[in-house]
Amino acid sequence: MGHGTSPVLFGNLIILQCDQEYGEGSFIAAVDKKTGKEVWRAARDQRRSWATPLLIRFGQRVELVTSGPNKIIAYDPGTGKELWRAPGVDSNPIPSPVAGRDLVFVTAGSDAKRAFAIRLGGSGDLTNTPNVVWRYDKGTAYVPSPILYNDYLYLLTDAGAITCLEAATGKVIYQSRMPVATHFTASPVAFDGNILLVSEDGDSFIIKAGSTPEVLYVNPLGEPVYASPAIASGSILIRGASTLYCISNSKAK
C-alpha cells in the first residue's frame, strides 16, 4: 500500500520514516526543507510501518520516537544518531505514539495487541530495564491512535471498545463499549474534560474523561467519517465523506 507515514518538521529539517514492506532497505532520513538535500540517513531493520514519528522534548534534548514491529527506536532528530531502543510492537504499526509525564506511549493492534509506556531520557537497549515502565497486551487498535488526557491513557479499538489505563502504571481503570455497534478509523481528541470519538458511520460520541465511563452525548452527522477531528481556536473541525463541519460554541466568540 506504499508509504503512509507523515513527514515530521524539525527546525530546517524534514524527517521521513521510510520502512519497507519486509524490512529490506528500510531507513529514516532528514532533508533540508529549502533545498531537499539529504542531511542524514540511518538504516532501519523494520518492516512496513504507517505510524508517524513523534518529536518529544525531554530535558536538554529532543527525542524522535519511531514505532516499529521489531523495535521502538528513538533518534537525535538533528543528527540521526540512535539514542535508545526498546521492544517492538510486533504488529504493523499504524497508531502514532503519544507522550506526556516523561513517558512515551506506543501501541499497535494489526496482529498482536501491544501497548508500551517507555520512560524518556534513556540510552542503549532498554529491554528488561525500568525504562520500560509497563506493557499491556489487550485493547489496542488496528488504526486509531490512543489519547493521553490528564492522568489516563485511553485505548480505542476499531470496534468501539474503550480501555482506560492509569498512564503512570498501566493499571486498568475501566473497560467499556460504545452504546451502539459501530466501527472507528478516526482517532479520539479531547477538550474541556471530554473525549470526542467519531465513527465511520458518522456518529459522534462525547464521553466524560476520568475514571468512570459515561457517554454524555451521541450525535449523528449523517455521512461517513474516516479522518480524525481537529480542534483549533475554540472550534472542532470534522471532515466527512462530502462535508467539512466546523462546530463552535457561539458564547466563545
C-alpha positions in Angstrom: 0.0 0.0 0.0 3.0 2.3 -0.1 4.1 4.8 2.5 1.6 6.2 4.9 3.9 7.8 7.5 3.6 11.6 7.6 6.8 13.7 7.4 8.0 15.5 10.5 9.4 19.0 10.6 12.3 19.7 13.0 13.9 23.1 12.6 15.2 23.3 9.0 14.8 19.5 8.5 12.0 17.4 7.1 12.3 13.9 8.6 10.9 10.9 6.7 10.5 7.4 8.1 10.6 5.0 5.1 10.1 1.5 6.4 9.7 -1.1 3.5 7.3 -4.0 3.1 9.6 -6.7 4.5 12.3 -4.6 6.1 14.9 -4.7 3.3 16.1 -1.2 2.5 14.2 0.5 5.4 15.6 3.8 6.6 14.9 7.1 8.2 16.3 10.3 6.8 16.3 14.0 7.1 16.5 16.5 4.2 16.9 20.3 4.2 13.4 21.8 3.9 14.6 24.5 1.5 16.8 22.5 -0.9 15.8 18.9 -0.5 19.5 17.9 0.2 19.9 14.9 2.4 21.4 15.8 5.8 21.4 12.4 7.4 20.2 8.9 6.9 20.0 5.9 9.3 19.3 2.3 8.2 16.5 0.5 10.0 15.8 -3.2 10.4 12.0 -2.7 10.4 9.3 -3.9 8.1 6.4 -1.7 7.0 5.0 1.0 9.3 2.4 3.7 9.0 2.9 5.3 12.4 4.2 8.9 12.2 7.3 9.5 14.4 6.8 11.8 17.4 9.2 14.6 18.5 9.4 15.0 22.3 11.5 17.5 24.2 12.9 15.9 27.3 15.3 17.9 29.5 18.0 19.4 27.3 17.4 17.2 24.3 14.7 16.3 21.7 13.9 12.6 21.1 12.4 11.4 17.8 10.5 8.3 18.7 9.6 5.8 15.9 7.3 2.8 16.2 8.3 -0.5 14.6 7.3 -4.1 14.8 10.9 -5.2 15.8 12.0 -2.3 17.9 10.8 1.1 19.1 13.7 3.4 18.4 14.5 7.0 19.5 16.8 9.1 17.4 18.5 12.5 17.8 16.5 14.4 15.2 19.4 16.7 14.3 21.9 14.0 13.5 20.1 10.7 13.1 22.1 9.2 16.0 20.2 6.4 17.8 19.5 7.3 21.4 17.7 4.2 22.7 15.7 1.2 21.6 13.0 -0.8 23.3 10.9 -3.9 22.4 8.8 -3.6 19.3 5.0 -3.7 18.9 5.1 -7.0 16.9 2.2 -5.8 14.7 2.5 -3.4 11.8 2.5 0.0 13.5 -0.4 2.2 12.4 -1.4 4.2 15.6 1.0 7.1 16.3 2.8 7.4 19.6 1.7 9.9 22.2 3.7 11.4 25.1 3.4 13.1 28.5 4.6 12.9 32.1 8.1 12.0 30.9 6.7 8.9 29.2 6.0 7.9 25.6 3.2 5.5 24.8 3.4 3.3 21.7 0.6 0.9 20.6 -0.3 -1.3 17.7 -3.0 -3.9 17.1 -3.0 -5.2 13.5 -1.9 -8.7 14.7 -0.7 -8.8 18.3 -2.1 -6.3 20.7 0.6 -4.2 22.3 0.9 -1.1 24.4 4.1 0.1 26.0 4.9 3.0 28.3 8.6 3.9 28.0 10.4 6.5 30.1 12.2 9.2 28.1 15.8 10.1 28.5 17.3 6.6 28.3 20.2 5.3 26.3 21.1 2.0 24.6 18.9 -1.1 24.8 16.1 -0.6 27.3 14.8 -4.2 27.1 14.2 -5.6 30.6 15.1 -2.3 32.2 13.0 0.0 34.4 12.7 2.4 31.5 10.1 0.1 30.0 7.6 1.1 32.7 4.7 -1.1 31.7 3.2 -3.3 29.0 -0.4 -4.1 28.2 -1.5 -6.7 25.7 -5.2 -6.0 25.1 -7.5 -3.3 23.8 -5.2 -1.7 21.2 -6.4 -0.6 17.8 -5.5 -1.5 14.2 -5.9 2.1 13.1 -7.0 4.7 15.7 -4.2 6.2 17.8 -4.5 6.3 21.6 -5.0 9.5 23.5 -3.4 10.7 26.8 -5.6 13.1 28.7 -4.7 14.2 32.3 -3.9 11.1 34.3 -5.2 8.5 31.9 -4.4 6.8 28.6 -7.4 5.8 26.5 -7.2 3.0 24.0 -10.0 2.8 21.4 -10.4 -0.4 19.3 -11.7 -0.3 15.7 -14.9 -2.0 17.0 -15.5 0.7 19.6 -14.2 -0.8 22.8 -12.5 1.7 25.2 -9.9 0.8 27.8 -8.9 3.5 30.3 -5.5 2.9 31.8 -3.7 4.8 34.5 -0.9 6.4 32.5 1.8 6.1 35.2 1.3 2.5 36.0 -0.7 0.8 33.2 -3.4 -0.2 35.8 -6.8 -0.8 34.1 -9.3 1.7 35.3 -12.2 0.6 33.2 -13.2 -1.2 30.0 -16.4 -0.1 28.2 -18.1 -0.1 24.8 -20.0 2.4 22.7 -23.8 2.3 23.2 -24.3 1.2 19.6 -22.4 -1.2 17.3 -20.0 0.8 15.1 -16.5 0.9 13.7 -13.7 3.5 14.1 -10.9 4.7 11.9 -10.6 8.3 13.3 -8.5 8.8 16.4 -10.1 10.4 19.5 -9.5 14.0 20.5 -10.1 15.7 23.9 -11.4 19.1 25.1 -12.9 20.7 28.3 -12.8 17.4 30.2 -14.4 15.4 27.5 -13.2 13.0 24.8 -14.7 13.1 21.3 -14.9 10.0 19.1 -16.3 9.9 15.6 -17.2 6.6 13.9 -17.1 5.5 10.3 -20.9 5.8 10.3 -20.6 9.5 11.2 -21.9 9.1 14.8 -20.0 11.3 17.2 -19.7 10.2 20.9 -18.7 12.6 23.7 -17.6 10.7 26.8 -16.6 12.2 30.1 -12.9 12.0 30.8 -11.9 10.4 34.0 -12.1 7.1 36.0 -15.8 6.4 35.2 -17.2 5.6 31.8 -20.0 7.9 30.9 -21.4 8.8 27.4 -22.7 12.3 27.6 -23.9 12.8 24.0 -24.4 10.9 20.8 -24.8 13.0 17.6 -25.2 11.7 14.0 -23.6 13.6 11.2 -25.4 11.7 8.5 -22.3 10.7 6.4 -19.2 8.5 6.8 -16.2 9.9 8.7 -12.7 8.4 8.4 -10.5 11.4 9.3 -9.6 12.3 12.9 -11.3 15.5 14.2 -9.1 18.6 14.7 -9.5 21.3 17.4 -8.4 24.9 16.7 -9.3 28.3 18.0 -12.2 27.0 20.0 -13.8 25.1 17.2 -14.0 21.4 16.3 -13.4 20.5 12.6 -14.7 17.2 11.3 -14.2 16.1 7.7 -17.0 13.9 6.5 -17.2 12.0 3.2 -18.6 15.1 1.4 -18.8 17.9 4.0 -16.4 19.8 6.3 -18.1 20.6 9.6 -17.0 23.4 11.9 -18.6 23.2 15.3 -18.1 26.0 17.8 -19.5 27.5 20.9 -21.2 30.8 20.0 -20.6 32.1 23.5 -16.8 31.8 23.0 -16.9 34.2 20.0 
